[in-house]
Amino acid sequence: MGRNILKENIGMNWGSFMGLQFFLLLMVLVAAGCNPDEQDEPGDSFDREAFLINAADNLIIPAYSEAVVSAENLCIALWDGTLEQSRAALKECAMKWQAVALFDFGPAVGRNLLGTTNSHPCDSLDVDEDVMNGNVVPGLPSTLDRTGLPALDYLLHKGEWNADRLQHATFLANHLHDELQAVHDSWVTEYRDNFVSRTGTDIGSGLGMMLNAFNRTYEGNVRKGKLGLPAGVFSFSGNPKPHTAEAYHAGDWSVDLLQEAMLATERIYLGGEGIGLDDYLQSLGDVSYGTELDAEIKAQIAAAQSAVLTLDDPLSEYVVASQPAALDVYSELQALVILLKVDMMSALGVIVTYQDTDGD
């Protein structure tokens, strides 16, 4: 009888033990399911496809459409208008270009649109030679500094305006229009769908290509090209290089182009009226790399825009007469590079695929 009682007690204790073990295992599994460390990474729920659709349909394609129209108007002004009308049309075309320049990827890279459109300063001696000979081939590495907007700036603002200069200016304007049209057509016929379908964050993704182009162009062509170079930031002597100012020969709208480029930068970050990079960062939550970084970027964009407004045209003269003030403005543009290229790219998990030669 004693043995039977012992067996019964052992059986009861073993059953209780197994029940307790099952209960503890169940609790561990439940706890693991509730562990924040095991949840999806912040931002995984962000709709990147919707972001890319907005970028393509409301930012990129409209920017190209407006640039094409402005180039067409320039061609018409050169053909039928006066010199003053042609100059006004050239300025409008240069202003519309500022938004397009920031989308230097996809079809634009295939045609080297950035290089053929706005490699400044132009080589005025080569342009004069082309006016006489008429044998320039646009798009070649050796002719980048004698075509596009800088060459047109020189032709329309310097030297004697005559039939030969008009003919060459018309040739360059037609080439500019055709290149913009070709890239625009690539976007609307096939590349748009390809772009929005690449919803990852890897190097070949739509986001990866767009953000690398955005950062590279802002850093190299806006911050450096429009102000850093003429202000002397990148010269060994530290002396200003006024002849490198954009629209150098027009003289009175270099700052306008920089202001327009900063507005385009803000428009891309905010996504226009749709989903933007600010929404992406906000989706990461109330953390330093989320809503806090978004607030920092917005504040720095505003600071940079305000700083640019203090510059005066002709910029080529301003950087000489007021170099310290120009360098202060440059510092505001540079501060935005750190936030966009380093902090934002890291927060969004996008690899920087380009290299600069002057550091961050």
MIROFI-828204 format. One record per residue: x, y, z of N, C-alpha, C, CB in turn. Coordinates in pm, whole numbers, padded with zeros to 5 digits, always signed. Glycine has a CB too. Example, Ala and Ser with C-alpha at 12.3 -4.5 7.8 and 13.67 -1.06 7.14 Angstrom:
+01319-00569+00780+01230-00450+00780+01320-00330+00780+01131-00447+00905;+01285-00225+00708+01367-00106+00714+01290+00003+00787+01408-00060+00572;
//
This chain:
+00083-00121+00000+00000+00000+00000+00085+00124+00000-00093+00002+00120;+00193+00122+00079+00284+00235+00084+00344+00262-00051+00395+00212+00185;+00378+00149-00123+00437+00167-00255+00337+00230-00351+00485+00033-00311;+00208+00192-00338+00106+00249-00426+00090+00399-00402-00027+00179-00404;+00091+00439-00274+00080+00582-00240+00198+00658-00298+00073+00602-00087;+00319+00598-00286+00439+00663-00338+00429+00681-00489+00565+00581-00302;+00383+00573-00557+00368+00583-00702+00268+00691-00740+00324+00449-00760;+00157+00698-00663+00056+00799-00693+00112+00939-00674-00068+00779-00606;+00188+00960-00565+00247+01092-00539+00346+01131-00648+00316+01093-00401;+00430+01030-00688+00528+01057-00793+00456+01094-00922+00621+00935-00815;+00348+01020-00953+00273+01048-01075+00211+01186-01073+00165+00944-01096;+00156+01224-00954+00096+01356-00942+00202+01464-00954+00022+01369-00809;+00317+01446-00888+00423+01547-00893+00479+01561-01035+00537+01510-00795;+00497+01446-01104+00550+01452-01241+00453+01524-01335+00578+01310-01293;+00323+01495-01316+00223+01562-01399+00220+01711-01373+00086+01503-01374;+00233+01749-01242+00235+01892-01209+00358+01959-01268+00232+01912-01056;+00472+01885-01260+00597+01940-01312+00587+01965-01463+00714+01845-01281;+00530+01865-01535+00516+01880-01680+00420+01993-01714+00468+01749-01743;+00314+02007-01635+00220+02116-01658+00286+02251-01638+00100+02102-01567;+00370+02259-01532+00440+02384-01504+00537+02417-01618+00516+02375-01370;+00608+02312-01666+00702+02333-01775+00632+02385-01901+00777+02203-01807;+00516+02325-01931+00440+02369-02048+00395+02514-02033+00319+02279-02070;+00352+02549-01912+00306+02685-01885+00420+02786-01903+00249+02694-01743;+00538+02749-01848+00654+02839-01859+00697+02855-02005+00771+02786-01775;+00694+02743-02080+00731+02750-02221+00635+02839-02298+00734+02610-02282;+00506+02826-02267+00406+02908-02332+00430+03056-02304+00267+02868-02287;+00464+03089-02178+00489+03228-02141+00611+03284-02213+00507+03239-01989;+00714+03199-02228+00834+03243-02298+00802+03276-02443+00944+03135-02292;+00722+03191-02507+00685+03214-02646+00604+03341-02661+00608+03096-02701;+00511+03363-02568+00430+03485-02571+00517+03608-02553+00321+03481-02463;+00609+03598-02455+00698+03711-02428+00786+03741-02548+00785+03683-02305;+00833+03635-02614+00918+03655-02731+00841+03724-02842+00972+03521-02781;+00715+03690-02854+00633+03754-02956+00608+03900-02927+00503+03683-02969;+00616+03938-02798+00594+04077-02761+00724+04155-02749+00519+04084-02630;+00835+04091-02771+00965+04156-02754+00988+04257-02866+01079+04052-02752;+01005+04385-02832+01026+04486-02936+01145+04456-03023+01042+04621-02873;+01246+04387-02967+01367+04359-03045+01340+04263-03159+01475+04302-02955;+01231+04188-03151+01200+04090-03254+01101+04142-03357+01145+03965-03190;+01054+04266-03338+00957+04321-03429+01025+04369-03556+00880+04436-03362;+00945+04405-03659+01000+04457-03783+01078+04584-03755+00889+04484-03885;+01178+04609-03837+01256+04731-03823+01167+04852-03845+01374+04732-03922;+01194+04964-03775+01116+05086-03797+01122+05128-03943+01167+05199-03707;+01009+05171-03995+01005+05219-04132+00974+05112-04235+01133+05282-04165;+00973+04982-04195+00941+04876-04289+00800+04890-04343+00958+04740-04223;+00715+04957-04270+00577+04973-04312+00559+05092-04407+00487+04990-04192;+00664+05171-04428+00653+05287-04517+00629+05240-04660+00781+05374-04509;+00536+05305-04726+00497+05267-04862+00594+05331-04963+00350+05310-04892;+00702+05261-04990+00802+05316-05082+00749+05324-05225+00929+05230-05078;+00661+05233-05262+00605+05241-05397+00526+05370-05416+00515+05120-05426;+00447+05407-05315+00370+05531-05323+00464+05651-05329+00275+05544-05202;+00574+05643-05255+00674+05750-05258+00732+05764-05398+00788+05722-05156;+00769+05653-05460+00829+05656-05594+00729+05702-05699+00883+05519-05630;+00603+05661-05684+00499+05705-05778+00483+05857-05771+00365+05635-05748;+00480+05910-05649+00468+06055-05634+00589+06126-05694+00453+06092-05486;+00708+06071-05668+00829+06133-05722+00826+06135-05875+00954+06057-05673;+00787+06024-05935+00786+06015-06081+00678+06104-06143+00764+05871-06125;+00556+06094-06090+00441+06159-06153+00426+06306-06118+00316+06087-06116;+00472+06344-06000+00450+06482-05954+00575+06567-05943+00382+06479-05822;+00692+06504-05955+00817+06580-05946+00901+06565-06074+00898+06534-05825;+00940+06442-06105+01039+06420-06211+00982+06449-06350+01090+06278-06205;+00875+06382-06386+00820+06400-06521+00772+06544-06543+00704+06303-06544;+00701+06606-06447+00665+06747-06467+00786+06839-06483+00581+06795-06351;+00895+06812-06409+01015+06894-06421+01073+06884-06562+01121+06852-06318;+01077+06762-06615+01126+06745-06752+01032+06810-06853+01143+06596-06785;+00903+06799-06830+00806+06860-06922+00825+07011-06929+00662+06826-06879;+00841+07073-06813+00861+07218-06809+00994+07259-06871+00854+07268-06665;+01096+07177-06851+01226+07207-06911+01220+07198-07063+01334+07112-06856;+01148+07098-07113+01133+07083-07259+01062+07204-07318+01055+06953-07292;+00955+07248-07253+00880+07364-07302+00968+07489-07301+00754+07387-07217;+01046+07506-07195+01132+07625-07186+01239+07622-07295+01198+07633-07047;+01293+07504-07326+01392+07494-07433+01328+07521-07569+01458+07354-07432;+01206+07475-07587+01134+07502-07712+01109+07651-07727+01000+07425-07716;+01073+07717-07618+01050+07862-07622+01180+07937-07655+00994+07911-07488;+01292+07885-07606+01420+07946-07639+01447+07934-07789+01534+07879-07559;+01421+07818-07845+01441+07800-07989+01353+07896-08069+01411+07654-08029;+01228+07911-08025+01135+08001-08095+01183+08145-08085+00993+07988-08036;+01229+08185-07965+01277+08322-07946+01398+08350-08035+01312+08346-07799;+01487+08255-08046+01604+08274-08131+01565+08283-08278+01705+08160-08109;+01463+08208-08315+01422+08204-08455+01339+08327-08495+01342+08078-08482;+01247+08367-08406+01151+08471-08442+01163+08599-08358+01013+08418-08429;+01232+08592-08244+01230+08704-08152+01352+08794-08160+01216+08653-08014;+01357+08886-08065+01470+08978-08055+01577+08919-07965+01423+09115-08001;+01691+08986-07957+01798+08941-07869+01752+08945-07724+01923+09029-07888;+01680+09048-07685+01632+09058-07547+01533+08947-07515+01568+09194-07522;+01448+08914-07609+01354+08803-07588+01428+08670-07577+01251+08797-07703;+01533+08657-07653+01614+08534-07647+01685+08523-07513+01716+08530-07762;+01734+08635-07463+01800+08634-07332+01702+08596-07221+01863+08771-07302;+01581+08652-07228+01479+08619-07128+01441+08471-07135+01354+08707-07147;+01432+08419-07256+01398+08277-07274+01511+08188-07223+01369+08246-07421;+01635+08231-07241+01749+08155-07190+01747+08150-07038+01882+08216-07239;+01717+08261-06974+01710+08262-06828+01601+08167-06780+01683+08404-06775;+01485+08170-06843+01376+08081-06804+01415+07935-06821+01250+08111-06886;+01486+07905-06928+01532+07769-06952+01631+07727-06844+01597+07757-07092;+01722+07816-06807+01819+07787-06702+01751+07767-06567+01923+07899-06692;+01645+07842-06542+01571+07827-06416+01500+07692-06412+01468+07942-06400;+01439+07652-06521+01370+07523-06525+01469+07407-06514+01288+07510-06654;+01590+07428-06561+01692+07324-06555+01727+07288-06412+01817+07369-06629;+01715+07380-06318+01760+07357-06182+01690+07236-06118+01736+07480-06097;+01563+07217-06148+01491+07101-06093+01533+06973-06163+01339+07120-06106;+01551+06980-06294+01589+06862-06373+01726+06811-06331+01589+06895-06522;+01818+06901-06301+01956+06863-06269+01963+06767-06151+02040+06986-06240;+01873+06781-06056+01875+06699-05935+01829+06555-05961+01789+06762-05828;+01776+06529-06079+01731+06393-06115+01827+06330-06216+01587+06397-06173;+01954+06339-06188+02057+06291-06280+02079+06140-06262+02189+06367-06260;+01982+06062-06304+01993+05917-06303+01903+05861-06413+01954+05858-06163;+01915+05731-06436+01833+05669-06539+01864+05722-06678+01687+05690-06508;+01762+05761-06754+01783+05808-06891+01876+05929-06900+01651+05843-06953;+01877+06014-06797+01963+06133-06799+02110+06094-06801+01935+06222-06679;+02146+05992-06724+02285+05947-06720+02325+05886-06853+02306+05846-06606;+02233+05813-06914+02262+05750-07043+02298+05850-07151+02145+05669-07087;+02247+05973-07139+02276+06076-07238+02372+06182-07185+02146+06143-07283;+02424+06160-07063+02511+06258-06997+02447+06397-07002+02650+06261-07065;+02319+06403-06967+02244+06527-06978+02302+06637-06890+02098+06504-06942;+02346+06601-06770+02402+06700-06679+02527+06764-06739+02434+06636-06544;+02615+06682-06794+02739+06734-06849+02719+06816-06975+02831+06621-06879;+02633+06771-07064+02613+06842-07191+02532+06969-07174+02546+06752-07291;+02454+06978-07066+02366+07093-07047+02431+07205-06968+02240+07050-06979;+02511+07172-06867+02554+07279-06777+02695+07259-06722+02457+07292-06663;+02792+07238-06810+02932+07232-06768+02991+07373-06776+03015+07132-06856;+02993+07439-06659+03045+07576-06660+03172+07584-06576+02939+07675-06607;+03263+07676-06608+03250+07781-06711+03274+07726-06851+03348+07895-06684;+03219+07795-06951+03242+07752-07089+03377+07804-07137+03127+07802-07182;+03428+07741-07240+03552+07786-07303+03513+07881-07416+03638+07664-07356;+03519+08009-07389+03471+08108-07486+03552+08107-07616+03475+08247-07425;+03681+08077-07607+03763+08071-07729+03717+07957-07820+03912+08052-07692;+03685+07843-07759+03635+07731-07838+03499+07762-07898+03626+07604-07752;+03415+07831-07821+03283+07868-07873+03298+07961-07992+03197+07935-07762;+03388+08058-07982+03412+08149-08096+03460+08072-08218+03515+08257-08058;+03545+07973-08195+03594+07890-08305+03480+07812-08369+03703+07793-08256;+03389+07762-08284+03275+07686-08336+03182+07776-08417+03198+07621-08222;+03169+07902-08377+03087+07996-08452+03142+08012-08594+03081+08134-08381;+03273+08017-08605+03336+08036-08737+03334+07908-08820+03480+08083-08720;+03360+07795-08754+03375+07669-08829+03246+07588-08837+03482+07585-08765;+03166+07595-08731+03039+07524-08730+03051+07374-08733+02958+07566-08844;+03157+07320-08672+03177+07175-08679+03180+07108-08543+03305+07145-08752;+03124+07171-08441+03124+07112-08307+03027+06994-08302+03086+07217-08201;+03065+06890-08228+02978+06774-08206+02940+06771-08058+03050+06639-08249;+02820+06813-08021+02779+06816-07880+02777+06676-07821+02642+06881-07866;+02803+06669-07691+02794+06542-07620+02924+06470-07601+02702+06454-07690;+03028+06511-07672+03158+06447-07654+03227+06503-07530+03246+06469-07779;+03309+06423-07463+03382+06475-07346+03462+06601-07378+03476+06368-07292;+03514+06610-07499+03597+06725-07537+03516+06850-07569+03681+06689-07655;+03384+06838-07579+03303+06954-07616+03205+06996-07507+03227+06925-07743;+03216+06938-07389+03119+06968-07283+03122+07115-07244+03147+06882-07161;+03241+07178-07248+03252+07317-07204+03231+07416-07318+03387+07340-07140;+03174+07371-07428+03145+07462-07539+03003+07443-07591+03246+07440-07653;+02919+07377-07511+02780+07355-07548+02690+07387-07429+02758+07209-07596;+02560+07370-07448+02465+07384-07338+02442+07527-07293+02512+07304-07222;+02390+07540-07174+02353+07670-07120+02470+07767-07108+02290+07653-06986;+02588+07724-07061+02700+07819-07049+02742+07878-07184+02819+07750-06985;+02746+07796-07288+02782+07847-07421+02677+07944-07472+02800+07731-07520;+02551+07913-07448+02443+08004-07488+02450+08135-07410+02306+07937-07468;+02484+08125-07282+02503+08246-07200+02609+08336-07263+02543+08208-07056;+02718+08277-07306+02825+08355-07368+02781+08414-07502+02950+08267-07388;+02718+08333-07585+02679+08379-07718+02579+08494-07712+02620+08264-07797;+02487+08488-07616+02380+08588-07610+02418+08714-07533+02258+08527-07549;+02528+08709-07457+02561+08824-07372+02696+08888-07402+02559+08782-07230;+02781+08822-07478+02913+08877-07507+02939+08874-07658+03023+08800-07431;+03018+08969-07702+03053+08973-07843+02945+09036-07929+03082+08834-07893;+02975+09053-08054+02881+09115-08147+02775+09013-08189+02954+09170-08270;+02650+09051-08171+02539+08963-08209+02518+08974-08360+02409+09000-08132;+02544+08865-08429+02533+08866-08575+02472+08735-08623+02670+08889-08641;+02463+08720-08753+02397+08603-08811+02469+08473-08776+02388+08617-08962;+02602+08477-08771+02678+08356-08739+02655+08312-08594+02827+08379-08763;+02654+08409-08503+02630+08374-08362+02487+08326-08344+02658+08497-08270;+02393+08389-08412+02254+08346-08405+02239+08202-08455+02164+08440-08487;+02304+08172-08566+02295+08037-08622+02351+07934-08526+02369+08030-08756;+02464+07964-08463+02525+07868-08371+02442+07856-08243+02669+07910-08337;+02390+07968-08194+02306+07964-08074+02181+07880-08100+02267+08107-08030;+02124+07894-08218+02005+07816-08254+02038+07667-08260+01948+07863-08389;+02155+07635-08314+02200+07496-08320+02213+07437-08180+02334+07485-08395;+02276+07511-08089+02295+07462-07952+02162+07452-07878+02390+07554-07875;+02072+07548-07899+01941+07544-07834+01859+07425-07883+01865+07675-07859;+01865+07397-08011+01794+07281-08066+01848+07151-08007+01805+07278-08219;+01980+07143-07993+02039+07023-07935+01996+07008-07790+02193+07029-07944;+01995+07117-07715+01950+07113-07576+01805+07065-07568+01963+07252-07510;+01721+07120-07653+01580+07078-07655+01567+06930-07687+01502+07161-07757;+01639+06883-07787+01627+06744-07830+01673+06648-07720+01709+06720-07956;+01777+06684-07647+01826+06598-07539+01726+06593-07424+01962+06648-07488;+01671+06706-07387+01569+06710-07282+01445+06630-07324+01530+06855-07249;+01406+06646-07449+01289+06574-07500+01312+06424-07497+01256+06618-07643;+01433+06381-07533+01463+06237-07536+01455+06177-07396+01602+06214-07595;+01509+06247-07297+01503+06196-07159+01359+06196-07109+01593+06280-07066;+01287+06302-07136+01145+06308-07098+01067+06192-07158+01083+06442-07143;+01088+06166-07286+01015+06058-07354+01050+05922-07295+01045+06060-07504;+01175+05903-07257+01214+05776-07194+01140+05755-07063+01366+05773-07170;+01123+05862-06988+01051+05851-06861+00905+05813-06883+01060+05983-06784;+00838+05878-06974+00694+05857-06988+00660+05729-07064+00630+05975-07057;+00753+05676-07144+00720+05558-07222+00757+05427-07154+00790+05565-07354;+00867+05424-07077+00907+05297-07019+00975+05309-06883+00998+05227-07112;+01056+05412-06864+01139+05413-06745+01058+05439-06618+01247+05517-06759;+00950+05509-06631+00868+05541-06513+00823+05414-06442+00747+05624-06553;+00769+05318-06516+00721+05194-06455+00836+05112-06397+00644+05111-06558;+00948+05112-06464+01067+05044-06413+01110+05105-06281+01181+05050-06515;+01111+05235-06275+01154+05309-06157+01065+05280-06036+01154+05459-06185;+00934+05290-06053+00843+05274-05939+00833+05129-05894+00706+05326-05974;+00875+05035-05979+00868+04894-05941+00985+04852-05853+00864+04807-06065;+01089+04931-05849+01208+04897-05770+01194+04955-05630+01339+04951-05838;+01121+04886-05545+01079+04942-05417+01173+04914-05301+00944+04890-05383;+01287+04857-05326+01382+04829-05218+01462+04951-05180+01475+04717-05258;+01571+04926-05106+01662+05033-05066+01805+05005-05113+01659+05053-04914;+01821+04902-05194+01955+04863-05240+02004+04959-05348+01953+04719-05293;+02124+04932-05398+02188+05021-05495+02104+05039-05621+02325+04968-05531;+02043+04934-05670+01965+04943-05793+01820+04981-05774+01971+04815-05864;+01780+05010-05652+01641+05046-05625+01611+05187-05673+01611+05034-05475;+01481+05216-05689+01442+05351-05727+01486+05452-05624+01292+05358-05746;+01468+05418-05496+01509+05509-05389+01659+05529-05389+01463+05454-05253;+01734+05421-05406+01880+05431-05406+01932+05518-05519+01941+05294-05416;+01878+05499-05639+01923+05580-05753+01884+05726-05737+01864+05525-05883;+01761+05750-05693+01712+05887-05681+01789+05964-05574+01564+05886-05648;+01810+05903-05458+01876+05974-05349+02023+05995-05376+01857+05900-05219;+02088+05902-05441+02229+05923-05475+02245+06035-05577+02291+05794-05529;+02156+06040-05676+02160+06148-05773+02130+06282-05706+02060+06123-05887;+02032+06283-05620+01992+06404-05547+02108+06458-05465+01872+06375-05456;+02170+06372-05385+02281+06415-05301+02403+06454-05382+02317+06305-05203;+02436+06374-05482+02555+06402-05564+02543+06535-05636+02578+06290-05665;+02425+06561-05692+02407+06685-05767+02399+06805-05674+02281+06677-05852;+02332+06788-05560+02328+06900-05464+02469+06933-05417+02238+06866-05344;+02544+06830-05382+02678+06850-05328+02775+06906-05432+02732+06718-05274;+02773+06849-05552+02872+06888-05652+02833+07004-05740+02900+06773-05736;+02704+07015-05773+02661+07116-05869+02592+07236-05807+02569+07054-05968;+02532+07217-05690+02467+07330-05622+02564+07391-05522+02337+07284-05551;+02597+07317-05418+02686+07369-05314+02821+07412-05370+02706+07263-05205;+02884+07322-05445+03019+07348-05497+03017+07435-05623+03090+07217-05526;+02941+07391-05723+02945+07458-05852+02890+07599-05851+02872+07379-05951;+02781+07621-05777+02716+07751-05781+02777+07853-05685+02570+07734-05751;+02841+07805-05577+02897+07901-05481+03037+07866-05436+02807+07910-05362;+03063+07739-05405+03194+07702-05352+03309+07736-05444+03196+07556-05323;+03295+07705-05572+03402+07735-05668+03424+07885-05684+03369+07674-05804;+03321+07964-05717+03347+08108-05732+03393+08175-05603+03224+08176-05782;+03352+08124-05487+03392+08185-05360+03533+08148-05320+03296+08145-05251;+03598+08057-05391+03736+08021-05362+03754+07908-05265+03806+08138-05311;+03647+07838-05231+03657+07728-05134+03749+07619-05184+03518+07670-05104;+03751+07596-05314+03824+07482-05369+03951+07523-05445+03734+07403-05460;+03993+07646-05429+04119+07689-05491+04231+07675-05389+04109+07836-05543;+04350+07637-05434+04464+07618-05343+04498+07746-05268+04586+07568-05421;+04483+07858-05336+04517+07986-05274+04408+08038-05182+04546+08089-05380;+04287+07986-05200+04174+08037-05124+04115+08163-05183+04215+08064-04983;+04169+08206-05296+04119+08327-05361+03994+08296-05443+04228+08390-05450;+03904+08393-05454+03783+08372-05534+03816+08344-05680+03690+08494-05524;+03727+08269-05745+03740+08242-05889+03611+08289-05956+03767+08087-05917;+03597+08419-05971+03470+08476-06017+03423+08425-06153+03481+08624-06023;+03516+08390-06242+03478+08347-06377+03406+08212-06377+03601+08339-06465;+03409+08140-06263+03340+08011-06256+03194+08023-06215+03412+07919-06159;+03148+08145-06189+03008+08164-06149+02915+08120-06262+02982+08312-06112;+02806+08058-06225+02706+08018-06325+02644+08143-06386+02596+07928-06261;+02612+08136-06516+02558+08252-06589+02649+08373-06573+02415+08286-06539;+02778+08348-06584+02880+08451-06562+02863+08569-06657+03020+08392-06579;+02831+08543-06782+02824+08651-06882+02695+08730-06870+02837+08593-07021;+02586+08666-06833+02462+08741-06808+02481+08834-06691+02343+08645-06783;+02544+08781-06584+02585+08864-06472+02480+08889-06367+02630+08991-06523;+02355+08899-06406+02255+08943-06308+02156+08835-06268+02181+09059-06364;+02183+08708-06298+02092+08604-06247+02162+08479-06197+01996+08565-06352;+02288+08490-06157+02357+08377-06095+02293+08339-05962+02506+08410-06074;+02261+08439-05881+02199+08413-05751+02058+08358-05769+02196+08542-05665;+01987+08407-05871+01853+08354-05898+01857+08203-05922+01792+08426-06020;+01958+08157-05993+01969+08014-06022+01997+07935-05895+02080+07989-06125;+02079+07989-05806+02105+07922-05679+01980+07918-05593+02219+07993-05603;+01906+08027-05591+01780+08028-05515+01683+07924-05570+01716+08168-05520;+01675+07914-05701+01584+07817-05763+01628+07674-05732+01578+07839-05915;+01758+07651-05730+01810+07518-05697+01775+07480-05554+01961+07513-05717;+01777+07576-05463+01742+07548-05324+01592+07521-05310+01783+07665-05234;+01511+07589-05388+01367+07560-05387+01341+07419-05441+01289+07664-05471;+01415+07381-05544+01401+07246-05599+01446+07141-05499+01483+07232-05729;+01550+07171-05424+01598+07080-05319+01490+07058-05213+01726+07135-05253;+01429+07167-05171+01321+07158-05072+01202+07080-05127+01276+07298-05028;+01169+07104-05252+01054+07037-05314+01074+06886-05318+01030+07091-05457;+01194+06843-05349+01223+06699-05352+01213+06641-05212+01362+06672-05411;+01269+06710-05114+01266+06657-04977+01123+06644-04926+01347+06748-04884;+01040+06743-04956+00902+06741-04906+00809+06660-04996+00849+06883-04895;+00856+06622-05115+00770+06547-05206+00664+06632-05271+00705+06436-05134;+00690+06764-05280+00588+06853-05334+00466+06851-05244+00549+06813-05478;+00351+06820-05300+00227+06810-05223+00198+06665-05182+00111+06865-05304;+00288+06574-05217+00265+06432-05189+00361+06375-05086+00274+06353-05315;+00386+06245-05098+00472+06175-05003+00618+06209-05031+00449+06021-05011;+00687+06255-04926+00825+06296-04943+00920+06225-04849+00837+06443-04922;+01044+06265-04855+01145+06208-04766+01117+06243-04621+01284+06256-04806;+01054+06357-04600+01016+06394-04463+00918+06294-04404+00956+06536-04460;+00824+06248-04487+00728+06147-04440+00799+06015-04408+00619+06124-04545;+00898+05982-04488+00973+05858-04465+01045+05865-04330+01076+05835-04579;+01113+05975-04303+01183+05988-04175+01085+05988-04058+01268+06115-04172;+00972+06055-04075+00872+06059-03968+00818+05920-03938+00758+06153-04005;+00812+05834-04040+00760+05699-04019+00853+05615-03932+00740+05630-04153;+00978+05658-03915+01072+05584-03832+01047+05606-03684+01214+05625-03866;+00965+05705-03650+00927+05724-03511+00996+05843-03445+00958+05602-03434;+00962+05862-03319+01012+05975-03240+01151+05943-03187+00915+06010-03124;+01247+05937-03278+01385+05902-03243+01478+06000-03314+01418+05754-03283;+01606+05993-03279+01702+06088-03333+01715+06078-03485+01838+06067-03270;+01699+05955-03539+01713+05937-03683+01577+05941-03753+01783+05804-03712;+01472+05978-03682+01339+05985-03739+01286+06127-03740+01245+05896-03661;+01191+06154-03652+01129+06286-03651+01228+06396-03614+01013+06288-03554;+01324+06365-03529+01423+06467-03491+01510+06505-03611+01511+06416-03376;+01553+06406-03688+01634+06435-03807+01553+06512-03910+01688+06304-03868;+01428+06476-03926+01341+06548-04018+01333+06696-03981+01200+06486-04019;+01317+06724-03852+01310+06863-03807+01442+06936-03833+01276+06869-03657;+01554+06867-03812+01685+06928-03837+01703+06962-03984+01797+06835-03791;+01663+06871-04071+01679+06894-04215+01593+07010-04261+01643+06767-04294;+01469+07014-04216+01380+07124-04254+01435+07258-04206+01239+07102-04198;+01488+07260-04085+01544+07383-04030+01667+07427-04110+01581+07365-03882;+01749+07330-04151+01871+07366-04224+01840+07408-04367+01968+07249-04225;+01740+07348-04429+01698+07394-04562+01654+07540-04554+01583+07306-04618;+01575+07572-04451+01529+07710-04433+01646+07804-04408+01429+07718-04317;+01743+07759-04327+01860+07841-04297+01943+07866-04423+01947+07775-04189;+01960+07762-04504+02037+07776-04627+01966+07869-04726+02061+07638-04692;+01835+07855-04736+01760+07942-04827+01769+08088-04782+01614+07898-04834;+01759+08111-04653+01770+08248-04601+01909+08304-04627+01739+08251-04451;+02011+08221-04611+02148+08265-04634+02169+08303-04780+02247+08156-04593;+02115+08223-04871+02131+08251-05014+02069+08386-05050+02067+08139-05098;+01961+08421-04983+01894+08549-05010+01982+08669-04977+01765+08557-04932;+02087+08649-04899+02177+08761-04864+02280+08787-04973+02248+08731-04732;+02294+08696-05069+02389+08715-05178+02336+08818-05278+02418+08582-05250;+02427+08883-05348+02388+08981-05449+02452+08947-05583+02429+09122-05406;+02381+08981-05689+02437+08973-05823+02498+09108-05862+02329+08930-05926;+02599+09106-05947+02665+08991-06006+02742+08910-05900+02760+09035-06116;+02718+08781-05896+02784+08696-05798+02935+08698-05820+02731+08553-05806;+02978+08711-05944+03121+08714-05974+03190+08831-05907+03143+08720-06125;+03119+08940-05888+03175+09055-05818+03157+09042-05667+03109+09185-05867;+03047+08984-05626+03018+08970-05483+03120+08882-05413+02878+08913-05462;+03161+08772-05475+03255+08680-05408+03392+08744-05391+03267+08551-05488;+03421+08846-05470+03548+08917-05456+03537+09026-05350+03591+08979-05591;+03430+09104-05358+03413+09216-05266+03371+09171-05127+03311+09313-05321;+03298+09060-05117+03243+09015-04988+03268+08865-04969+03091+09045-04979;+03391+08823-04987+03421+08680-04978+03384+08619-04843+03568+08657-05005;+03415+08683-04728+03377+08622-04599+03227+08597-04589+03421+08712-04484;+03146+08690-04638+03001+08672-04635+02959+08557-04725+02929+08802-04677;+03023+08546-04841+02993+08435-04933+03030+08302-04870+03067+08453-05065;+03140+08298-04797+03183+08174-04731+03087+08135-04619+03325+08189-04676;+03028+08234-04554+02927+08204-04451+02805+08136-04514+02884+08334-04378;+02765+08184-04629+02652+08122-04700+02689+07980-04741+02612+08206-04824;+02811+07963-04788+02858+07830-04827+02851+07734-04708+03002+07837-04881;+02884+07780-04590+02880+07695-04471+02740+07642-04445+02930+07772-04348;+02639+07724-04473+02500+07679-04456+02465+07572-04559+02403+07798-04467;+02513+07589-04681+02490+07487-04783+02561+07357-04748+02537+07537-04921;+02681+07369-04692+02759+07252-04654+02694+07176-04539+02901+07293-04615;+02636+07248-04444+02571+07183-04330+02458+07091-04376+02516+07288-04232;+02393+07128-04485+02285+07045-04537+02338+06916-04599+02203+07123-04641;+02461+06920-04653+02522+06799-04708+02534+06692-04601+02661+06831-04767;+02579+06731-04483+02596+06635-04374+02463+06568-04339+02655+06704-04249;+02359+06648-04329+02229+06596-04289+02169+06505-04397+02133+06710-04260;+02181+06544-04522+02118+06467-04630+02201+06345-04670+02097+06556-04751;+02329+06365-04688+02414+06259-04740+02454+06158-04633+02538+06317-04801;+02483+06205-04514+02532+06116-04408+02416+06067-04322+02636+06188-04321;+02346+06159-04257+02244+06120-04159+02120+06059-04224+02205+06240-04077;+02065+06126-04325+01942+06075-04386+01965+05942-04458+01885+06177-04483;+02072+05934-04534+02099+05810-04607+02118+05693-04511+02224+05825-04696;+02185+05717-04400+02205+05613-04299+02072+05572-04237+02301+05660-04190;+01989+05671-04205+01860+05642-04142+01770+05559-04233+01790+05771-04105;+01777+05584-04363+01691+05513-04458+01754+05385-04510+01658+05604-04574;+01877+05357-04468+01943+05234-04509+01982+05232-04655+01854+05119-04482;+02014+05349-04710+02054+05361-04851+02204+05384-04858+01976+05476-04922;+02273+05304-04938+02418+05315-04952+02455+05430-05044+02477+05182-05005;+02552+05510-05002+02605+05617-05087+02698+05554-05190+02680+05727-05003;+02667+05572-05317+02740+05502-05423+02839+05590-05498+02644+05442-05521;+02849+05715-05461+02942+05805-05529+03046+05855-05431+02867+05924-05594;+03155+05905-05484+03262+05959-05402+03288+06103-05442+03391+05875-05414;+03317+06186-05342+03359+06322-05372+03508+06334-05342+03277+06426-05290;+03564+06446-05381+03709+06465-05362+03741+06569-05257+03773+06504-05491;+03637+06622-05191+03662+06728-05095+03609+06695-04956+03601+06857-05143;+03565+06572-04933+03514+06536-04802+03372+06583-04782+03602+06592-04693;+03315+06549-04665+03177+06586-04634+03170+06712-04551+03107+06474-04562;
//
